[in-house]
Amino acid sequence: MLLAILLNVGLAKLGAGVGAGLAAIGAGIGIGGIGGKAVEGIARQPEAAGDIRANMIVAAALVEGVAFFAIVISLLIVVL
């Protein structure tokens, strides 16, 4: 029964769903790591908090942008 469901959905669509999930998980891990290291850096050098925070926001935005791109591509594969 599971094999019939997989064949009806198609392996490409199944792979696209897995890819979207992995992109979301990867982005969460990446942004969590960026935030953790930024807090650690601010704790070590409180006077550099503004620079560290600005760099953290830019890096998190780049990671999130890549994740959105991967999810959009995966959803396009599902729809098309």
QUIVENFEN-V925003 format. One record per pair of residues at least 12 apart in sequence whose ideal C-beta (glycine too) atoms are under 8 Angstrom apart, sorted by the first residue. I is the first residue (numbers start at 1). J is the second residue. If there is no record, write none. Layout:
BEGIN
i->I j->J
i->I j->J
END
This chain:
BEGIN
i->12 j->77
i->13 j->77
i->13 j->78
i->15 j->77
i->16 j->74
i->16 j->75
i->16 j->77
i->16 j->78
i->17 j->74
i->17 j->78
i->19 j->70
i->19 j->73
i->19 j->74
i->19 j->77
i->20 j->70
i->20 j->71
i->20 j->74
i->20 j->75
i->23 j->66
i->23 j->67
i->23 j->70
i->23 j->71
i->23 j->74
i->24 j->67
i->24 j->71
i->26 j->67
i->27 j->63
i->27 j->64
i->27 j->66
i->27 j->67
i->30 j->63
i->30 j->67
i->31 j->60
i->31 j->63
i->31 j->64
i->34 j->56
i->34 j->59
i->34 j->60
i->34 j->63
i->35 j->56
i->35 j->60
i->38 j->52
i->38 j->53
i->38 j->55
i->38 j->56
END
